[in-house]
């Protein structure tokens, strides 16, 4: 079993954590550079 990996579009780090949004659904936050947004790279 492999987990879905997320990559930050800003620093390309993979230290991404999901945050539940209110209206737009899920957002993601990068713990490395502080990026927050809905756009992340996914490698399934
Ligand atoms: Zn980042």
mmCIF file of the protein (N, C-alpha, C, O) and its ligand, coordinates in Angstrom:
data_MODEL
# 
_entry.id   MODEL 
# 
loop_
_entity.id 
_entity.type 
_entity.pdbx_number_of_molecules 
1 polymer     1 
2 non-polymer 1 
# 
_entity_poly.entity_id                      1 
_entity_poly.type                           'polypeptide(L)' 
_entity_poly.nstd_linkage                   no 
_entity_poly.nstd_monomer                   no 
_entity_poly.pdbx_seq_one_letter_code       
;(UNK)(UNK)(UNK)(UNK)(UNK)(UNK)(UNK)(UNK)(UNK)(UNK)(UNK)(UNK)(UNK)(UNK)(UNK)(UNK)
(UNK)(UNK)(UNK)(UNK)(UNK)(UNK)(UNK)(UNK)(UNK)(UNK)(UNK)(UNK)(UNK)(UNK)(UNK)(UNK)
(UNK)(UNK)(UNK)(UNK)(UNK)(UNK)(UNK)(UNK)(UNK)(UNK)(UNK)(UNK)
;
_entity_poly.pdbx_seq_one_letter_code_can   XXXXXXXXXXXXXXXXXXXXXXXXXXXXXXXXXXXXXXXXXXXX 
_entity_poly.pdbx_strand_id                 A 
# 
loop_
_entity_poly_seq.entity_id 
_entity_poly_seq.num 
_entity_poly_seq.mon_id 
_entity_poly_seq.hetero 
1 1  UNK n 
1 2  UNK n 
1 3  UNK n 
1 4  UNK n 
1 5  UNK n 
1 6  UNK n 
1 7  UNK n 
1 8  UNK n 
1 9  UNK n 
1 10 UNK n 
1 11 UNK n 
1 12 UNK n 
1 13 UNK n 
1 14 UNK n 
1 15 UNK n 
1 16 UNK n 
1 17 UNK n 
1 18 UNK n 
1 19 UNK n 
1 20 UNK n 
1 21 UNK n 
1 22 UNK n 
1 23 UNK n 
1 24 UNK n 
1 25 UNK n 
1 26 UNK n 
1 27 UNK n 
1 28 UNK n 
1 29 UNK n 
1 30 UNK n 
1 31 UNK n 
1 32 UNK n 
1 33 UNK n 
1 34 UNK n 
1 35 UNK n 
1 36 UNK n 
1 37 UNK n 
1 38 UNK n 
1 39 UNK n 
1 40 UNK n 
1 41 UNK n 
1 42 UNK n 
1 43 UNK n 
1 44 UNK n 
# 
loop_
_struct_asym.id 
_struct_asym.entity_id 
A 1 
B 2 
# 
loop_
_chem_comp.id 
_chem_comp.type 
_chem_comp.mon_nstd_flag 
UNK 'L-peptide linking' . 
ZN  non-polymer         . 
# 
_pdbx_entity_nonpoly.entity_id   2 
_pdbx_entity_nonpoly.name        ? 
_pdbx_entity_nonpoly.comp_id     ZN 
# 
_pdbx_nonpoly_scheme.asym_id         B 
_pdbx_nonpoly_scheme.entity_id       2 
_pdbx_nonpoly_scheme.mon_id          ZN 
_pdbx_nonpoly_scheme.ndb_seq_num     1 
_pdbx_nonpoly_scheme.pdb_seq_num     101 
_pdbx_nonpoly_scheme.auth_seq_num    101 
_pdbx_nonpoly_scheme.pdb_mon_id      ZN 
_pdbx_nonpoly_scheme.auth_mon_id     ZN 
_pdbx_nonpoly_scheme.pdb_strand_id   A 
_pdbx_nonpoly_scheme.pdb_ins_code    . 
# 
loop_
_atom_site.group_PDB 
_atom_site.id 
_atom_site.type_symbol 
_atom_site.label_atom_id 
_atom_site.label_alt_id 
_atom_site.label_comp_id 
_atom_site.label_asym_id 
_atom_site.label_entity_id 
_atom_site.label_seq_id 
_atom_site.pdbx_PDB_ins_code 
_atom_site.Cartn_x 
_atom_site.Cartn_y 
_atom_site.Cartn_z 
_atom_site.occupancy 
_atom_site.B_iso_or_equiv 
_atom_site.pdbx_formal_charge 
_atom_site.auth_seq_id 
_atom_site.auth_comp_id 
_atom_site.auth_asym_id 
_atom_site.auth_atom_id 
_atom_site.pdbx_PDB_model_num 
ATOM   1   N  N  . UNK A 1 1  ? 0.845   -1.194 0.000  1.00 0.00 ? 1   UNK A N  1 
ATOM   2   C  CA . UNK A 1 1  ? 0.000   0.000  0.000  1.00 0.00 ? 1   UNK A CA 1 
ATOM   3   C  C  . UNK A 1 1  ? 0.876   1.237  0.000  1.00 0.00 ? 1   UNK A C  1 
ATOM   4   O  O  . UNK A 1 1  ? 1.802   1.356  0.802  1.00 0.00 ? 1   UNK A O  1 
ATOM   5   N  N  . UNK A 1 2  ? 0.580   2.150  -0.897 1.00 0.00 ? 2   UNK A N  1 
ATOM   6   C  CA . UNK A 1 2  ? 1.347   3.382  -0.944 1.00 0.00 ? 2   UNK A CA 1 
ATOM   7   C  C  . UNK A 1 2  ? 0.422   4.560  -0.672 1.00 0.00 ? 2   UNK A C  1 
ATOM   8   O  O  . UNK A 1 2  ? -0.707  4.620  -1.159 1.00 0.00 ? 2   UNK A O  1 
ATOM   9   N  N  . UNK A 1 3  ? 0.923   5.471  0.103  1.00 0.00 ? 3   UNK A N  1 
ATOM   10  C  CA . UNK A 1 3  ? 0.139   6.662  0.395  1.00 0.00 ? 3   UNK A CA 1 
ATOM   11  C  C  . UNK A 1 3  ? 0.253   7.662  -0.749 1.00 0.00 ? 3   UNK A C  1 
ATOM   12  O  O  . UNK A 1 3  ? 1.243   7.691  -1.479 1.00 0.00 ? 3   UNK A O  1 
ATOM   13  N  N  . UNK A 1 4  ? -0.774  8.468  -0.882 1.00 0.00 ? 4   UNK A N  1 
ATOM   14  C  CA . UNK A 1 4  ? -0.725  9.541  -1.856 1.00 0.00 ? 4   UNK A CA 1 
ATOM   15  C  C  . UNK A 1 4  ? 0.263   10.598 -1.384 1.00 0.00 ? 4   UNK A C  1 
ATOM   16  O  O  . UNK A 1 4  ? 0.172   11.103 -0.265 1.00 0.00 ? 4   UNK A O  1 
ATOM   17  N  N  . UNK A 1 5  ? 1.187   10.913 -2.240 1.00 0.00 ? 5   UNK A N  1 
ATOM   18  C  CA . UNK A 1 5  ? 2.199   11.895 -1.870 1.00 0.00 ? 5   UNK A CA 1 
ATOM   19  C  C  . UNK A 1 5  ? 1.871   13.244 -2.478 1.00 0.00 ? 5   UNK A C  1 
ATOM   20  O  O  . UNK A 1 5  ? 1.478   13.349 -3.640 1.00 0.00 ? 5   UNK A O  1 
ATOM   21  N  N  . UNK A 1 6  ? 2.039   14.257 -1.675 1.00 0.00 ? 6   UNK A N  1 
ATOM   22  C  CA . UNK A 1 6  ? 1.735   15.619 -2.112 1.00 0.00 ? 6   UNK A CA 1 
ATOM   23  C  C  . UNK A 1 6  ? 3.009   16.446 -2.129 1.00 0.00 ? 6   UNK A C  1 
ATOM   24  O  O  . UNK A 1 6  ? 3.878   16.318 -1.267 1.00 0.00 ? 6   UNK A O  1 
ATOM   25  N  N  . UNK A 1 7  ? 3.087   17.298 -3.143 1.00 0.00 ? 7   UNK A N  1 
ATOM   26  C  CA . UNK A 1 7  ? 4.269   18.126 -3.265 1.00 0.00 ? 7   UNK A CA 1 
ATOM   27  C  C  . UNK A 1 7  ? 3.871   19.593 -3.302 1.00 0.00 ? 7   UNK A C  1 
ATOM   28  O  O  . UNK A 1 7  ? 2.891   19.974 -3.943 1.00 0.00 ? 7   UNK A O  1 
ATOM   29  N  N  . UNK A 1 8  ? 4.630   20.384 -2.622 1.00 0.00 ? 8   UNK A N  1 
ATOM   30  C  CA . UNK A 1 8  ? 4.395   21.825 -2.606 1.00 0.00 ? 8   UNK A CA 1 
ATOM   31  C  C  . UNK A 1 8  ? 4.794   22.437 -3.946 1.00 0.00 ? 8   UNK A C  1 
ATOM   32  O  O  . UNK A 1 8  ? 5.903   22.188 -4.420 1.00 0.00 ? 8   UNK A O  1 
ATOM   33  N  N  . UNK A 1 9  ? 3.923   23.228 -4.567 1.00 0.00 ? 9   UNK A N  1 
ATOM   34  C  CA . UNK A 1 9  ? 4.261   23.864 -5.848 1.00 0.00 ? 9   UNK A CA 1 
ATOM   35  C  C  . UNK A 1 9  ? 5.257   25.001 -5.690 1.00 0.00 ? 9   UNK A C  1 
ATOM   36  O  O  . UNK A 1 9  ? 5.814   25.488 -6.674 1.00 0.00 ? 9   UNK A O  1 
ATOM   37  N  N  . UNK A 1 10 ? 5.479   25.418 -4.466 1.00 0.00 ? 10  UNK A N  1 
ATOM   38  C  CA . UNK A 1 10 ? 6.358   26.552 -4.226 1.00 0.00 ? 10  UNK A CA 1 
ATOM   39  C  C  . UNK A 1 10 ? 7.800   26.117 -3.982 1.00 0.00 ? 10  UNK A C  1 
ATOM   40  O  O  . UNK A 1 10 ? 8.731   26.644 -4.590 1.00 0.00 ? 10  UNK A O  1 
ATOM   41  N  N  . UNK A 1 11 ? 7.968   25.158 -3.092 1.00 0.00 ? 11  UNK A N  1 
ATOM   42  C  CA . UNK A 1 11 ? 9.321   24.725 -2.754 1.00 0.00 ? 11  UNK A CA 1 
ATOM   43  C  C  . UNK A 1 11 ? 9.568   23.270 -3.145 1.00 0.00 ? 11  UNK A C  1 
ATOM   44  O  O  . UNK A 1 11 ? 10.670  22.746 -2.976 1.00 0.00 ? 11  UNK A O  1 
ATOM   45  N  N  . UNK A 1 12 ? 8.518   22.622 -3.674 1.00 0.00 ? 12  UNK A N  1 
ATOM   46  C  CA . UNK A 1 12 ? 8.597   21.241 -4.132 1.00 0.00 ? 12  UNK A CA 1 
ATOM   47  C  C  . UNK A 1 12 ? 8.937   20.280 -3.011 1.00 0.00 ? 12  UNK A C  1 
ATOM   48  O  O  . UNK A 1 12 ? 9.423   19.175 -3.252 1.00 0.00 ? 12  UNK A O  1 
ATOM   49  N  N  . UNK A 1 13 ? 8.681   20.703 -1.792 1.00 0.00 ? 13  UNK A N  1 
ATOM   50  C  CA . UNK A 1 13 ? 8.861   19.798 -0.680 1.00 0.00 ? 13  UNK A CA 1 
ATOM   51  C  C  . UNK A 1 13 ? 7.656   18.885 -0.545 1.00 0.00 ? 13  UNK A C  1 
ATOM   52  O  O  . UNK A 1 13 ? 6.597   19.155 -1.110 1.00 0.00 ? 13  UNK A O  1 
ATOM   53  N  N  . UNK A 1 14 ? 7.818   17.821 0.192  1.00 0.00 ? 14  UNK A N  1 
ATOM   54  C  CA . UNK A 1 14 ? 6.698   16.900 0.357  1.00 0.00 ? 14  UNK A CA 1 
ATOM   55  C  C  . UNK A 1 14 ? 6.200   16.890 1.793  1.00 0.00 ? 14  UNK A C  1 
ATOM   56  O  O  . UNK A 1 14 ? 5.573   15.933 2.248  1.00 0.00 ? 14  UNK A O  1 
ATOM   57  N  N  . UNK A 1 15 ? 6.488   17.962 2.484  1.00 0.00 ? 15  UNK A N  1 
ATOM   58  C  CA . UNK A 1 15 ? 6.033   18.076 3.867  1.00 0.00 ? 15  UNK A CA 1 
ATOM   59  C  C  . UNK A 1 15 ? 4.682   18.794 3.896  1.00 0.00 ? 15  UNK A C  1 
ATOM   60  O  O  . UNK A 1 15 ? 4.512   19.819 4.557  1.00 0.00 ? 15  UNK A O  1 
ATOM   61  N  N  . UNK A 1 16 ? 3.732   18.223 3.161  1.00 0.00 ? 16  UNK A N  1 
ATOM   62  C  CA . UNK A 1 16 ? 2.416   18.820 2.984  1.00 0.00 ? 16  UNK A CA 1 
ATOM   63  C  C  . UNK A 1 16 ? 1.415   18.163 3.923  1.00 0.00 ? 16  UNK A C  1 
ATOM   64  O  O  . UNK A 1 16 ? 1.364   16.939 4.038  1.00 0.00 ? 16  UNK A O  1 
ATOM   65  N  N  . UNK A 1 17 ? 0.633   18.980 4.581  1.00 0.00 ? 17  UNK A N  1 
ATOM   66  C  CA . UNK A 1 17 ? -0.416  18.451 5.433  1.00 0.00 ? 17  UNK A CA 1 
ATOM   67  C  C  . UNK A 1 17 ? -1.760  19.016 4.969  1.00 0.00 ? 17  UNK A C  1 
ATOM   68  O  O  . UNK A 1 17 ? -1.851  20.200 4.645  1.00 0.00 ? 17  UNK A O  1 
ATOM   69  N  N  . UNK A 1 18 ? -2.793  18.190 4.936  1.00 0.00 ? 18  UNK A N  1 
ATOM   70  C  CA . UNK A 1 18 ? -4.104  18.660 4.520  1.00 0.00 ? 18  UNK A CA 1 
ATOM   71  C  C  . UNK A 1 18 ? -4.812  19.433 5.615  1.00 0.00 ? 18  UNK A C  1 
ATOM   72  O  O  . UNK A 1 18 ? -4.705  19.118 6.800  1.00 0.00 ? 18  UNK A O  1 
ATOM   73  N  N  . UNK A 1 19 ? -5.542  20.460 5.181  1.00 0.00 ? 19  UNK A N  1 
ATOM   74  C  CA . UNK A 1 19 ? -6.362  21.215 6.114  1.00 0.00 ? 19  UNK A CA 1 
ATOM   75  C  C  . UNK A 1 19 ? -7.774  21.275 5.544  1.00 0.00 ? 19  UNK A C  1 
ATOM   76  O  O  . UNK A 1 19 ? -7.956  21.577 4.365  1.00 0.00 ? 19  UNK A O  1 
ATOM   77  N  N  . UNK A 1 20 ? -8.741  20.999 6.350  1.00 0.00 ? 20  UNK A N  1 
ATOM   78  C  CA . UNK A 1 20 ? -10.113 21.025 5.886  1.00 0.00 ? 20  UNK A CA 1 
ATOM   79  C  C  . UNK A 1 20 ? -10.572 22.452 5.653  1.00 0.00 ? 20  UNK A C  1 
ATOM   80  O  O  . UNK A 1 20 ? -10.462 23.304 6.534  1.00 0.00 ? 20  UNK A O  1 
ATOM   81  N  N  . UNK A 1 21 ? -11.089 22.705 4.456  1.00 0.00 ? 21  UNK A N  1 
ATOM   82  C  CA . UNK A 1 21 ? -11.631 24.026 4.161  1.00 0.00 ? 21  UNK A CA 1 
ATOM   83  C  C  . UNK A 1 21 ? -13.105 24.061 4.492  1.00 0.00 ? 21  UNK A C  1 
ATOM   84  O  O  . UNK A 1 21 ? -13.713 23.043 4.824  1.00 0.00 ? 21  UNK A O  1 
ATOM   85  N  N  . UNK A 1 22 ? -13.661 25.234 4.396  1.00 0.00 ? 22  UNK A N  1 
ATOM   86  C  CA . UNK A 1 22 ? -15.069 25.376 4.742  1.00 0.00 ? 22  UNK A CA 1 
ATOM   87  C  C  . UNK A 1 22 ? -15.960 25.284 3.500  1.00 0.00 ? 22  UNK A C  1 
ATOM   88  O  O  . UNK A 1 22 ? -16.968 24.577 3.503  1.00 0.00 ? 22  UNK A O  1 
ATOM   89  N  N  . UNK A 1 23 ? -15.587 25.992 2.456  1.00 0.00 ? 23  UNK A N  1 
ATOM   90  C  CA . UNK A 1 23 ? -16.430 26.026 1.260  1.00 0.00 ? 23  UNK A CA 1 
ATOM   91  C  C  . UNK A 1 23 ? -15.755 25.329 0.086  1.00 0.00 ? 23  UNK A C  1 
ATOM   92  O  O  . UNK A 1 23 ? -16.391 24.596 -0.671 1.00 0.00 ? 23  UNK A O  1 
ATOM   93  N  N  . UNK A 1 24 ? -14.475 25.570 -0.046 1.00 0.00 ? 24  UNK A N  1 
ATOM   94  C  CA . UNK A 1 24 ? -13.784 25.100 -1.241 1.00 0.00 ? 24  UNK A CA 1 
ATOM   95  C  C  . UNK A 1 24 ? -13.267 23.684 -1.109 1.00 0.00 ? 24  UNK A C  1 
ATOM   96  O  O  . UNK A 1 24 ? -12.612 23.169 -2.015 1.00 0.00 ? 24  UNK A O  1 
ATOM   97  N  N  . UNK A 1 25 ? -13.557 23.056 0.011  1.00 0.00 ? 25  UNK A N  1 
ATOM   98  C  CA . UNK A 1 25 ? -13.051 21.699 0.174  1.00 0.00 ? 25  UNK A CA 1 
ATOM   99  C  C  . UNK A 1 25 ? -11.722 21.701 0.893  1.00 0.00 ? 25  UNK A C  1 
ATOM   100 O  O  . UNK A 1 25 ? -11.511 22.476 1.826  1.00 0.00 ? 25  UNK A O  1 
ATOM   101 N  N  . UNK A 1 26 ? -10.841 20.844 0.465  1.00 0.00 ? 26  UNK A N  1 
ATOM   102 C  CA . UNK A 1 26 ? -9.578  20.709 1.159  1.00 0.00 ? 26  UNK A CA 1 
ATOM   103 C  C  . UNK A 1 26 ? -8.562  21.732 0.697  1.00 0.00 ? 26  UNK A C  1 
ATOM   104 O  O  . UNK A 1 26 ? -8.468  22.069 -0.484 1.00 0.00 ? 26  UNK A O  1 
ATOM   105 N  N  . UNK A 1 27 ? -7.821  22.205 1.647  1.00 0.00 ? 27  UNK A N  1 
ATOM   106 C  CA . UNK A 1 27 ? -6.647  22.997 1.341  1.00 0.00 ? 27  UNK A CA 1 
ATOM   107 C  C  . UNK A 1 27 ? -5.449  22.260 1.912  1.00 0.00 ? 27  UNK A C  1 
ATOM   108 O  O  . UNK A 1 27 ? -5.578  21.343 2.724  1.00 0.00 ? 27  UNK A O  1 
ATOM   109 N  N  . UNK A 1 28 ? -4.288  22.688 1.461  1.00 0.00 ? 28  UNK A N  1 
ATOM   110 C  CA . UNK A 1 28 ? -3.069  22.043 1.915  1.00 0.00 ? 28  UNK A CA 1 
ATOM   111 C  C  . UNK A 1 28 ? -2.098  23.090 2.411  1.00 0.00 ? 28  UNK A C  1 
ATOM   112 O  O  . UNK A 1 28 ? -2.069  24.228 1.943  1.00 0.00 ? 28  UNK A O  1 
ATOM   113 N  N  . UNK A 1 29 ? -1.313  22.667 3.365  1.00 0.00 ? 29  UNK A N  1 
ATOM   114 C  CA . UNK A 1 29 ? -0.322  23.577 3.923  1.00 0.00 ? 29  UNK A CA 1 
ATOM   115 C  C  . UNK A 1 29 ? 1.044   22.925 3.892  1.00 0.00 ? 29  UNK A C  1 
ATOM   116 O  O  . UNK A 1 29 ? 1.204   21.754 4.235  1.00 0.00 ? 29  UNK A O  1 
ATOM   117 N  N  . UNK A 1 30 ? 2.013   23.698 3.479  1.00 0.00 ? 30  UNK A N  1 
ATOM   118 C  CA . UNK A 1 30 ? 3.383   23.224 3.450  1.00 0.00 ? 30  UNK A CA 1 
ATOM   119 C  C  . UNK A 1 30 ? 4.068   23.613 4.752  1.00 0.00 ? 30  UNK A C  1 
ATOM   120 O  O  . UNK A 1 30 ? 4.096   24.781 5.140  1.00 0.00 ? 30  UNK A O  1 
ATOM   121 N  N  . UNK A 1 31 ? 4.604   22.628 5.397  1.00 0.00 ? 31  UNK A N  1 
ATOM   122 C  CA . UNK A 1 31 ? 5.245   22.901 6.684  1.00 0.00 ? 31  UNK A CA 1 
ATOM   123 C  C  . UNK A 1 31 ? 6.665   23.408 6.500  1.00 0.00 ? 31  UNK A C  1 
ATOM   124 O  O  . UNK A 1 31 ? 7.305   23.845 7.456  1.00 0.00 ? 31  UNK A O  1 
ATOM   125 N  N  . UNK A 1 32 ? 7.145   23.351 5.292  1.00 0.00 ? 32  UNK A N  1 
ATOM   126 C  CA . UNK A 1 32 ? 8.504   23.821 5.036  1.00 0.00 ? 32  UNK A CA 1 
ATOM   127 C  C  . UNK A 1 32 ? 8.537   25.324 4.754  1.00 0.00 ? 32  UNK A C  1 
ATOM   128 O  O  . UNK A 1 32 ? 9.324   26.061 5.347  1.00 0.00 ? 32  UNK A O  1 
ATOM   129 N  N  . UNK A 1 33 ? 7.672   25.764 3.841  1.00 0.00 ? 33  UNK A N  1 
ATOM   130 C  CA . UNK A 1 33 ? 7.751   27.165 3.423  1.00 0.00 ? 33  UNK A CA 1 
ATOM   131 C  C  . UNK A 1 33 ? 6.515   27.964 3.820  1.00 0.00 ? 33  UNK A C  1 
ATOM   132 O  O  . UNK A 1 33 ? 6.483   29.183 3.652  1.00 0.00 ? 33  UNK A O  1 
ATOM   133 N  N  . UNK A 1 34 ? 5.504   27.289 4.342  1.00 0.00 ? 34  UNK A N  1 
ATOM   134 C  CA . UNK A 1 34 ? 4.326   28.005 4.804  1.00 0.00 ? 34  UNK A CA 1 
ATOM   135 C  C  . UNK A 1 34 ? 3.273   28.226 3.736  1.00 0.00 ? 34  UNK A C  1 
ATOM   136 O  O  . UNK A 1 34 ? 2.293   28.933 3.969  1.00 0.00 ? 34  UNK A O  1 
ATOM   137 N  N  . UNK A 1 35 ? 3.464   27.627 2.564  1.00 0.00 ? 35  UNK A N  1 
ATOM   138 C  CA . UNK A 1 35 ? 2.485   27.762 1.494  1.00 0.00 ? 35  UNK A CA 1 
ATOM   139 C  C  . UNK A 1 35 ? 1.151   27.148 1.909  1.00 0.00 ? 35  UNK A C  1 
ATOM   140 O  O  . UNK A 1 35 ? 1.103   26.062 2.485  1.00 0.00 ? 35  UNK A O  1 
ATOM   141 N  N  . UNK A 1 36 ? 0.068   27.869 1.603  1.00 0.00 ? 36  UNK A N  1 
ATOM   142 C  CA . UNK A 1 36 ? -1.270  27.336 1.844  1.00 0.00 ? 36  UNK A CA 1 
ATOM   143 C  C  . UNK A 1 36 ? -2.096  27.533 0.590  1.00 0.00 ? 36  UNK A C  1 
ATOM   144 O  O  . UNK A 1 36 ? -2.153  28.636 0.047  1.00 0.00 ? 36  UNK A O  1 
ATOM   145 N  N  . UNK A 1 37 ? -2.731  26.478 0.130  1.00 0.00 ? 37  UNK A N  1 
ATOM   146 C  CA . UNK A 1 37 ? -3.563  26.608 -1.065 1.00 0.00 ? 37  UNK A CA 1 
ATOM   147 C  C  . UNK A 1 37 ? -4.147  25.285 -1.476 1.00 0.00 ? 37  UNK A C  1 
ATOM   148 O  O  . UNK A 1 37 ? -3.892  24.252 -0.856 1.00 0.00 ? 37  UNK A O  1 
ATOM   149 N  N  . UNK A 1 38 ? -4.939  25.329 -2.537 1.00 0.00 ? 38  UNK A N  1 
ATOM   150 C  CA . UNK A 1 38 ? -5.596  24.123 -3.003 1.00 0.00 ? 38  UNK A CA 1 
ATOM   151 C  C  . UNK A 1 38 ? -4.742  23.414 -4.062 1.00 0.00 ? 38  UNK A C  1 
ATOM   152 O  O  . UNK A 1 38 ? -4.986  22.259 -4.411 1.00 0.00 ? 38  UNK A O  1 
ATOM   153 N  N  . UNK A 1 39 ? -3.748  24.131 -4.556 1.00 0.00 ? 39  UNK A N  1 
ATOM   154 C  CA . UNK A 1 39 ? -2.940  23.556 -5.632 1.00 0.00 ? 39  UNK A CA 1 
ATOM   155 C  C  . UNK A 1 39 ? -1.706  22.864 -5.067 1.00 0.00 ? 39  UNK A C  1 
ATOM   156 O  O  . UNK A 1 39 ? -0.826  23.500 -4.485 1.00 0.00 ? 39  UNK A O  1 
ATOM   157 N  N  . UNK A 1 40 ? -1.663  21.564 -5.250 1.00 0.00 ? 40  UNK A N  1 
ATOM   158 C  CA . UNK A 1 40 ? -0.484  20.819 -4.872 1.00 0.00 ? 40  UNK A CA 1 
ATOM   159 C  C  . UNK A 1 40 ? -0.225  19.777 -5.945 1.00 0.00 ? 40  UNK A C  1 
ATOM   160 O  O  . UNK A 1 40 ? -1.129  19.399 -6.690 1.00 0.00 ? 40  UNK A O  1 
ATOM   161 N  N  . UNK A 1 41 ? 0.986   19.327 -6.015 1.00 0.00 ? 41  UNK A N  1 
ATOM   162 C  CA . UNK A 1 41 ? 1.314   18.239 -6.921 1.00 0.00 ? 41  UNK A CA 1 
ATOM   163 C  C  . UNK A 1 41 ? 1.002   16.929 -6.251 1.00 0.00 ? 41  UNK A C  1 
ATOM   164 O  O  . UNK A 1 41 ? 1.318   16.724 -5.079 1.00 0.00 ? 41  UNK A O  1 
ATOM   165 N  N  . UNK A 1 42 ? 0.388   16.054 -6.988 1.00 0.00 ? 42  UNK A N  1 
ATOM   166 C  CA . UNK A 1 42 ? 0.057   14.749 -6.430 1.00 0.00 ? 42  UNK A CA 1 
ATOM   167 C  C  . UNK A 1 42 ? 0.704   13.651 -7.244 1.00 0.00 ? 42  UNK A C  1 
ATOM   168 O  O  . UNK A 1 42 ? 0.697   13.673 -8.475 1.00 0.00 ? 42  UNK A O  1 
ATOM   169 N  N  . UNK A 1 43 ? 1.253   12.711 -6.543 1.00 0.00 ? 43  UNK A N  1 
ATOM   170 C  CA . UNK A 1 43 ? 1.857   11.552 -7.180 1.00 0.00 ? 43  UNK A CA 1 
ATOM   171 C  C  . UNK A 1 43 ? 1.255   10.307 -6.566 1.00 0.00 ? 43  UNK A C  1 
ATOM   172 O  O  . UNK A 1 43 ? 1.642   9.891  -5.473 1.00 0.00 ? 43  UNK A O  1 
ATOM   173 N  N  . UNK A 1 44 ? 0.313   9.718  -7.266 1.00 0.00 ? 44  UNK A N  1 
ATOM   174 C  CA . UNK A 1 44 ? -0.406  8.579  -6.696 1.00 0.00 ? 44  UNK A CA 1 
ATOM   175 C  C  . UNK A 1 44 ? 0.275   7.283  -7.105 1.00 0.00 ? 44  UNK A C  1 
ATOM   176 O  O  . UNK A 1 44 ? -0.176  6.202  -6.726 1.00 0.00 ? 44  UNK A O  1 
HETATM 177 ZN ZN . ZN  B 2 .  ? 6.635   24.563 0.392  1.00 0.00 ? 101 ZN  A ZN 1 
# 
